[in-house]
Amino acid sequence: MAITLRQALLIVGSLVILQIHQVPAQTKKDPALDGLLRQMEATGKVFRSFSANIFQKKSTAVLREFDAPESGVFLYARAKDGSAMLRQEISKPAPRVLTIKGGVATVYQPIIKQAQVLSLGKNKDKAEYLALGLGQSPGKLRETFDLNYQGSEKINGTVCSVLQLKPKSSAAAAFFSSITLWIKTSSGIPIQQKLQEPNGDYLLVTFTEEKLNTKISDSKFEQKLPKNTDTQVIR
């Protein structure tokens, strides 16, 4: 189960709630956490784009099993005005493309020739949280999450620092009780994410063959829908 348009909006919506219901930032010092955040800050200052292969699967707590895994390509970049541009193109088992550019989110499903389009409006700047940990300022994350360093762990043989984010707002926690990032120690970029829901379900997303700051054409974040597409505009 991938992040569909509805799920994307839940993430965006939850972060909007977080921005409204901020509480004072943490003051407790953790040297390991501070070191990790400094590395993420340094990476964020030079961040322009990110591309990787994506593999994701949804765990259902009641069934105690994973749904069929999905794989594809993930692209993320910043436009000249600083806004987020995103493309998540799932190729297996069923093709689906999610793009965000210029504050407009589009999900296209080629098999059923259907698309959903939504203007993010004043919340378009929150779209960057769909790529949580990729170039964002740790200071901003700290304003809206309790951050906890969970030690180090290897993901596919790569040493990572494990960072857990817990929403400070109870309203946002109704969407995700926690988000865990596995951050590559050599680059300060997350290569795995776990989005934990209150009911015990979670989405596990893994990036491989990731590339930082390569040139990605803006056209990659646009979708030219076929004329026979059933397009639903969500308001």
Residue, then its C-alpha position, 0 to 999 in steps of 0.5 A: m500500500a503506497i502513499t495515495l493522494r488521500q494519504a498524502l493529504l493526511i500527512v500534509g494536513s497533520l503537519v498543518i495541524l502541527q504548525i498551528h499547535q506548536v509548543p516550546a522546543q525541547t531543551k534536554k541535551d543529548p550529544a548524540l542527537d545534537g550531532l545527528l541534527r548538525q549533520m542534517e543541518a549541514t546536508g540541508k544547506v546544500f540540498r537541491s535534489f534527491s532521487a532513488n529507487i523506492f520499495q515500500k510495504k504496509s503492515t496491517a496490525v490485525l492480520r500481522e502481515f504485510d500487504a503486497p510490496e510496491s516498487g518504483v522511483f522517487l524524485y524530490a527537488r526544490a523549485k527556484d521559488g523554494s517550493a517542493m516538487l515531488r514525484q513518486e512513480i510506482s511501477k510494480p505491481a500496479p502503475r501509479v504516479l503521484t506528483i506535486k508541483g506548484g502547489v498542485a498534487t496529482v495521482y494518476q492510475p494508468i490501468i483504470k485511466q483515472a486521475q485525482v487532482l488537488s490544489l494545496g493552496k496556502n498549504k503548498d509549502k507543507a508538501e515537503y513533509l512528504a519527503l520528511g528528513l530530505g533537506q528540511s531544517p532540523g530546527k523546524l522539525r524540532e518545533t513540531f516533533d519530539l526528537n529521540y535518538q535511537g542509536s545506530e542500525k544497519i539497513n541493507g549493510t549501510v550504517c544509519s542513525v535512527l531518529q524517532l519523531k513523535p508529534k507534539s500535537s495530539a491532533a497530529a498524533a491521530f494520524f501518525s503516532s510516530i515517524t522513524l527515520w534511518i539516516k545514512t551516517s555518511s550523507g545525513i540523508p534518510i534511506q528508510q522511513k517508518l510511518q506508524e499509525p495509532n492502530g498499529d499499522y505502519l508503512l515502511v519505505t526504503f530508498t536504494e541507489e539514492k543520488l543527491n543533488t543531481k540535475i532533475s528536469d522540472s518536467k519530471f514533476e508534471q503529468k500530461l494526462p491522456k485525453n481519455t483520462d477520468t479526472q476528478v478535481i478534489r476541492 
